[in-house]
Amino acid sequence: MKKKEVLILIGLLILSGFLEACLLTKTSIWHDEAFSVLLPQYPVTEMIYRAGLDVHPPFYYILLKAWFFFLGNSVFSLRLFSLAFGALSVVIFFYLIKMSFGDKKLSLFLSFLFLSNCFFIQYEIEGRMYTLALFFFLTSSLFLVRALKKKKKLDYLLHSLFAVLGIYTHYYVFFLIFAQGCFLAMHFLKKSGFSLKRLLSNRDLKAFVFSFFLIGILFLPWLKTFLAQFH
C-alpha cells in the first residue's frame, strides 16, 4: 500500500510537470522575471549587494546563479527552476501530512488538491522565488513535526536551518515561522494542562525556544540590510 500511494504521487507529479513544462515559454517574461534573469549575471558579491538594494533577500538568486551555470539562463530554464521546487514542495507536503496524521490516503488526497491548486500552478511557472520559499517552509515544518515526535537534536537544528533559508528567500516566511510558533505555543500549553509551572519545566519547549533563537542568530548577518530595505 505504501508503494502504491508513492507511485500514484510520482505519476501525478510527472503528468502535471509535463503539462506545466509545456507552458513555460508560452508567455514573455515580465519585469520581476527579467530581474531574476539579470541579477545572477553579476559576480556573487555584487549580486548580493544589488539584491540588498531591492526589497527581497538574496538566497533565491544565489541558487538560481548555480542553476543557470549548468542549464543556461533561458526563459525555460528560469521557470523550470520554479517548477522543480514546486514539485519538491508537493513531495515534502505529502510526507508532512503523512507524519502529522499517519494516514497515507489523506496525504495523497491533500497532495492532489495542493498540486491542482490554480494559484500554486501559476507560481510554479513563474520565474520568481515563491516555490523555493514554500519548499523551505514546508521542509522546516516537516522537521518541526519530526522533532515533536522523535525529539532528536538534529531535527531541531534542521528545523532552524530550513526556516532561516526560507527567510533568506522571501520575507513572508517570517509570518509562516510565526505561525509555527503559535502552533507550538498551543501544543505545549495544552500538553501542560495550561499550568505555567509545568510549561516552563518542559524540556521539549526549551529545545524549540533554542531552535527559534537560532533562527534569529542565523539571520543577524542580513539584519542591517533588511532594515535598510524598508526605510
Disulfide bonds with the S-S distance in Angstrom:
none
